Structure formats: C-alpha cells, structure tokens
C-alpha cells in the first residue's frame, strides 16, 4: 500500500522469522539467499535456516563460525564462513569443501557452471571448482572488503574498495573500472554490471561487461543487499 502523495511508500511485511541462534534471536543475520522455492539466512553464530516462502522453517544447519555469504545453483547450496571455509549444504548435512588459505570472513560468493567465486573482507578472491579445489587465488590488501562477486560465461567480476576487476576463468585480468570505490553491491544483466558504493559521494554506475567502460553514473549510493 502507499501513503498519501508526497509521503514514503510502505511495503507490507508478510512474515518475520528469527535468525538468531540465541533464545532471544539477538545474533545478527547478514547472509541471505532466496530462490523461487526457498529462503535461507545465516547469522554470526554460524546458524543457517531454510524456510519456504510462507515463512515456515524447514531446516536448520550449524556451521562452526558466522555466515555472511550463501548462494544456490539449482539443487546446490553453498555457504562461506567467517573463518574462511566454504561449505556444501546441498544434502542437508554441512560438508566442508575447502578452507582457503589467508581467507578471513567470506563476504560474497557466486556460482556458475559448477565453479564458485569467493571474496572476503581482507582483499582476497578465489575460484573454486566443484571438487573443492582452488583453481586460482588473488590478493591485494588495498581491495579490502569484497562485497560483490558475479559470474557469467565470460568471467568473474570482483567489486571491492578500489573498484571492480574482471577476470577470465584462467585468472587473467580482462579489465579494471574504478568509477565507484567502496563497492558494496553488484547485480548484472546480459550486457551490463551495476554496482553501488557505500559512501554518500561514491554513487553507483553501469559498466559494460565486455569492455569494462562506464556507461553511465547515478547519484544514488547504498549498502550491501
């Protein structure tokens, strides 16, 4: 429903589920993933819950440390922890696929054609295959928080504190775009990547995925979604 003209629109809340592992649900939840059947959320205590779209809890998982990153691909479900471990939750029992050296808190993961792209809060990016083997890994302390990882047939996009890099699946850098620093979120279409920064002056931009050139910029900025 909407308020009167000039007022902010109000989005109705359909249901609320506590994601806290404590009795009062106090543990913060940052990891969220939703597909056409289910919703998943992970918290800083390592608890992951699975609900349907009506808010009914269907399953709970417990991982050894906090979860900020969850992603699915068809029947497959993955979660990254604050201790640098990638878990496969597909079969209902958490299975550690790998622990990535030098990784700290997973911030974002994406998956494409059986490959998993992972970024943390310490300037690390890694590509993992379906067997849990590290295909390649890159690191730069200036990158800092990697709140954007997106993948398609042509490569992997990594948004971080200094901008956005694109790599092919062999790890070769294809381009770098620094229009937006402090990238906090990114979403892509067939031809474009849209990223937003966290500061009031950072704004957002639309990037051509093939060339890496900025198509246009926007004044709006935001946070991780």
N, C-alpha and C positions, 0 to 999 in steps of 0.2 A: 504494500500500500504506500501511498505518498501523502505527505503533508501538504498544506496549502502552498500556493505559489510563493516562491522565494525561500521556502524552508527546505531543510535537507530531507531527502527521501529516506524512508525507514524500511529496512529489509527484515521481514519477519523471521524469527528463529523457529525452526521446525522441531528441533530436539537438541538436547545437551547431554554429553556423556563425559564423565570424569576420566581424565587420562592419567591421573596421579596414582602412584603405587602406594602412597601413604593413605591412611584411613580417611584423611580429610581432603585427599586429591590435590595436595599442595605442590607436588613436583611439577615443574614447568614442562610443557609439551611443545616441541618445535618441529619434530619430524612428522609430516602429514603426506599421505598419498591417497588419491581417490580414483577409482576406475568406474566402469559402467555397472558394477555389481556391488562393490565393497568400498569401505573406507578404512584406512589404517592410520594409527597415530603412535608415536614413540615419545617417551619422556626422558628426563635427565637421570632417572633411576634405572634406566635400561628396560623398562616395561613397554611392550608393544601390544596394542589392542586392535582387533579386527571387528568391524561392525557391518551390518547391512545398511541400506540407505534409509531405513526406518529407525536407526539408532540402536538396534538390538546387538549386544555384544555376542559375537560368535566364537571368538578365540582370544587367548592371551598368551604372549610369549615373554620370557625373561632373558635378557641378554646381560652380559657382565658389566656393562657401563652404558652411559647415556646414549640416546639415539636421536640425532637431528636429521638424518637422511634415510628416506625409504623410497623405493621405486619398484614398479612392477612391469612385466613384459609378458602379456598373455597369461600363462599359468605360473610364470616365475615371479618370485618376490625376493627382494634383497634389502638389507639394512646395513648401514655403516655406523660404527660406534665411536665414542669419544676416545677410545684407546687405539684407534687405527685399524680395527678389524672389520672385514666385510663378511656378513653372514647371509646364508641362503635360508629363507624361511618357507620355501615352496611346499615342502612335505609336512608342514605343521610342527616340525621339530627343528630348532635352530641349529644350523651346521656352519661352523667357521670355514669359509672358503680360503681366506688368507689373512695374514696380518702384515700390513705394508710397512716396511722399514722407514723410519723418520716421520710417518704419518701421525698426526695428533687427532684432533676432533674432525671427523667427517662432517662436512657442511652440505655437500650436494653429490648425488650420484645420478647417472642416467644410463640407459641400456639401449643397445642397437645390435640386432643380428647376433645375439649371444655374447657380445662384448660389453663390459661395464666400465664406464668412465667415472673416476672418483676424484674429488678435490677436498682439501682440508683447510684448517684455519692458519696454517703455517707456511703457505706458499708452495704446496705440493700438489701435483697432478699425476694420476696413474691410469693406465689402461689395463684391464684385467680380462682374461679370456674365461670361457665357461668352465674350465677346469680349475680356476683359481690361481692361474699362473700370471705373473706380472709380465705383460708384453713390453711395456716401457714405462719409465717414470721420469718426471721432470720436476725441478725445484728451483725456486728463486725467492729469497726472503722478502723481497720487495713486493711480491704478489700478494702476500698476506692472506686475507680471507677469500676463499674461492666459493662464492655463493651462486655461481652459475656454471653448470656443465650441461651442454646439449650435444646431441649426436645425430648424424644422418648418414646417408650413403657416402658422402664425400669427406667426412671427417668429424672431429670433435672440437667443440667451442668451449673455451675456458674463460669465464669472466671473473675478475679479481680486483685488487686495489688499484692497479695501474691501467686497467683497460680490458681488452678481450684479445686472446690469441686463438687462431685456428690451426690445427694440426691434421695431417693425414694419418692413416692407421699404421703407418710405419714410424710415426713420431716426427716427421718433417714439418717444420713451421711453414704454413702457407701465407699467413698474413697476421698483422697486429693492428688493432684500432684503439686509440687512446682518447676518443671523443668523450667518453664517460669514465671517470675514475671512480673508485669505490663502488664497483658493480655489486648490486645486492640481489638482482633477479634478472632472468632472461627467458624469453619464450621465442620460438621460431615457427616460421611458415615454410613453404616450399622454397621461397627465394630470399627471405629476409630473417634477420635476427633482431629482436627488440630487447634492449637492456635498459635498466634504470639504476641510478645511483642513490646513495643513502643521504647525501647532504643536500641542503636547500639550494646550493649552487651547482650541483652535479647534473641535474636534469636526466633526460632519457634520450635515446637515439635509436634510429632504424638503420641497420647495417646490411649491405648487400652481401649475401653469404658467399658468393663466388669470388668477388674482388676484394672484399673487406672494406670497401669505401662507405662512408656515411651517406645515407640517402637523405635524411632529414633529422633534425633535433626537436625535442619537446622540452618545454619549461618544467613539466611535472617531474618530481622525483618521488621516491618511495622507499620501501624496505623489502626484505625478503618475503616471498609469498609461498 
